[in-house]
């Protein structure tokens, strides 16, 4: 996939500012992992009395967006107090660079975490990463916990699983944790009135008037339940069956198997499946038999 980068991102990637170790740094923050493909070490020179950041530099292992985001972060925070620096958001970093591809927002998150770690180091506090704070691993591929997901959802007002993947990488590999991510988002949005809406596991949200519609994950779950409890047993009486192939909008793709496959009455069988599913889902669907 080719991402469109702004000229400012390209400039900070090709000509990064403030690269390298600061020998007089009195605040250092390190986050990330070589295993996950991104790592960042941030060095700060902080005035002991005023808490103003006089200098900042970085060392990073990662993609062009990680380099550009780290470079931008050091430029933004120099001259700020620690508290003002901590107030810089992921979106502030993206705006400074004239935008980052959504798929690369996790790079700005890494910078923010490195800053938090450096500030904790300066203040003599232990920086407790979210995955160490009694968090439960949700994405085993990238080691992302429920605490990390909750934090990024709340701080950046995220409302889709796709956005969470963009900000944390969670769900970006095998995809087995997508439904867990969705559950976390639903739990957060259900307690935030102004953001109550249905989350779609493939990205985006439905409009407020469609709040009653279930998400794709829940829709598939309901379909599988009715297939197992009602439809497959009925087809099994005639030594037939079906496999669920895909669900896309109103279209539900199935494959008739056993004696149902190639049966002269397959159209009647498909209509039966359609009627059963529409009753449970409470919406119009198209059942398509894929031979």
Secondary structure as GFF3:
##gff-version 3
##sequence-region A 1 291
A	DSSP	alpha_helix	7	14	.	.	.	ID=ss1
A	DSSP	beta_strand	27	33	.	.	.	ID=ss2
A	DSSP	beta_strand	38	46	.	.	.	ID=ss3
A	DSSP	beta_strand	53	61	.	.	.	ID=ss4
A	DSSP	alpha_helix	64	77	.	.	.	ID=ss5
A	DSSP	alpha_helix	82	86	.	.	.	ID=ss6
A	DSSP	alpha_helix	90	96	.	.	.	ID=ss7
A	DSSP	three_ten_helix	102	104	.	.	.	ID=ss8
A	DSSP	alpha_helix	106	122	.	.	.	ID=ss9
A	DSSP	three_ten_helix	130	132	.	.	.	ID=ss10
A	DSSP	beta_strand	137	139	.	.	.	ID=ss11
A	DSSP	beta_strand	144	145	.	.	.	ID=ss12
A	DSSP	alpha_helix	146	156	.	.	.	ID=ss13
A	DSSP	alpha_helix	161	168	.	.	.	ID=ss14
A	DSSP	alpha_helix	178	190	.	.	.	ID=ss15
A	DSSP	three_ten_helix	193	195	.	.	.	ID=ss16
A	DSSP	three_ten_helix	208	210	.	.	.	ID=ss17
A	DSSP	alpha_helix	216	226	.	.	.	ID=ss18
A	DSSP	pi_helix	227	231	.	.	.	ID=ss19
A	DSSP	alpha_helix	232	236	.	.	.	ID=ss20
A	DSSP	beta_strand	240	248	.	.	.	ID=ss21
A	DSSP	beta_strand	251	258	.	.	.	ID=ss22
A	DSSP	alpha_helix	266	281	.	.	.	ID=ss23
A	DSSP	beta_strand	286	289	.	.	.	ID=ss24
###
